[in-house]
Amino acid sequence: MKKFLFLFILTFFTSACSVYHVTSDDTTGDVYPQKHSPQEILYLETVDRPFEIIGYVHVTTERRQQMSDVIERMKYEAAIIGGDAIVDITSDATGTWKKLPAQNFIKNGYVRANFSATVIIFK
């Protein structure tokens, strides 16, 4: 009985744990072939050739996560909707990682940050 209780408690506490929440919005009626790997997706700060916006990707995570990890999550989601690149990353982060006051249950909750990027394909 103790093993069952332990497994139940362990499952309960780990089932809702997620560092990242990744979603996307497809803004076009066209269907683009899915990429095989996120490494096929570029992250560009400026675009110097014709492109079309096909959607947006959104990542919600704890603010203490590295930006490179957030970009990789965005690339993975952009690959799913068939993008060639992600551009215009925006965030609601303030630049400081604020720790919430100690909570009764979790004791060290961190402030969440929302990141968004535009998914494009090249013409």
C-alpha positions in Angstrom: 0.0 0.0 0.0 2.9 2.4 0.8 4.4 1.8 -2.7 1.0 2.6 -4.3 0.6 5.8 -2.3 4.2 6.8 -3.1 3.6 6.2 -6.9 0.4 8.2 -6.8 1.9 11.2 -5.0 4.9 11.1 -7.4 2.7 10.9 -10.4 0.5 13.7 -9.1 3.4 16.1 -8.5 5.2 15.4 -11.8 2.2 15.3 -14.1 1.5 19.1 -14.1 5.1 20.2 -14.2 6.0 21.9 -17.5 8.7 24.4 -18.0 7.5 25.4 -21.5 4.0 25.8 -23.0 4.3 26.2 -26.8 1.5 27.0 -29.2 1.1 28.4 -32.7 -1.4 30.3 -34.8 -1.7 29.5 -38.5 -2.7 32.7 -40.3 -3.0 31.4 -43.8 -5.4 29.0 -45.5 -2.5 27.4 -47.4 -0.9 24.3 -46.2 2.9 24.1 -46.2 4.9 20.8 -45.8 6.3 20.2 -42.3 10.0 20.5 -41.9 11.9 17.4 -40.8 14.0 19.2 -38.2 14.1 22.4 -36.2 17.6 23.0 -37.5 16.1 23.8 -40.9 14.4 26.9 -39.4 16.4 30.1 -39.3 16.2 32.8 -36.6 16.6 36.1 -38.3 16.7 39.6 -36.8 16.2 41.2 -40.2 14.9 39.8 -43.5 16.5 40.9 -46.8 14.4 38.9 -49.3 10.7 38.6 -50.1 8.7 36.5 -47.6 5.2 35.7 -46.5 3.9 35.5 -43.0 2.2 32.1 -42.3 1.7 32.2 -38.6 2.9 33.0 -35.1 4.5 30.9 -32.4 4.1 31.5 -28.7 6.2 30.2 -25.8 5.3 30.7 -22.1 8.0 29.7 -19.7 9.7 30.8 -16.5 11.7 33.9 -17.0 14.8 32.3 -15.8 15.1 30.1 -18.9 17.8 30.9 -21.5 16.7 32.8 -24.6 18.5 30.2 -26.8 16.2 27.5 -25.3 13.1 29.6 -26.0 14.3 30.1 -29.6 14.8 26.3 -30.1 11.2 25.7 -28.9 10.0 28.3 -31.3 11.9 26.7 -34.2 10.4 23.3 -33.4 6.9 24.7 -33.5 7.7 26.7 -36.7 8.9 23.5 -38.3 5.6 21.8 -37.6 3.6 24.5 -39.5 6.1 24.5 -42.4 8.0 27.8 -41.8 11.4 28.7 -43.2 12.3 31.2 -40.4 11.2 33.0 -37.3 11.5 36.7 -36.9 10.4 39.6 -34.7 10.6 37.9 -31.3 8.8 39.9 -28.6 8.5 39.3 -24.9 6.7 40.8 -21.9 9.8 40.2 -19.8 11.0 43.2 -18.0 14.7 42.3 -18.1 14.8 41.4 -14.4 13.9 38.0 -13.1 11.6 38.7 -10.2 10.9 36.0 -7.7 7.4 35.9 -6.3 6.9 36.0 -2.6 7.1 32.5 -1.0 4.0 30.6 -1.6 2.6 28.2 1.0 2.6 25.2 -1.4 5.4 25.7 -3.9 7.7 27.9 -1.8 9.6 29.3 -4.8 7.4 30.2 -7.7 8.9 32.1 -10.6 7.3 34.8 -12.7 6.2 33.5 -16.2 7.3 35.2 -19.4 5.5 35.1 -22.7 7.5 35.1 -26.0 6.1 35.4 -29.5 7.7 35.2 -32.9 6.4 35.6 -36.5 6.8 32.5 -38.7 7.6 33.2 -42.4 8.3 31.4 -45.6 10.5 32.7 -48.4 9.1 33.4 -51.8 
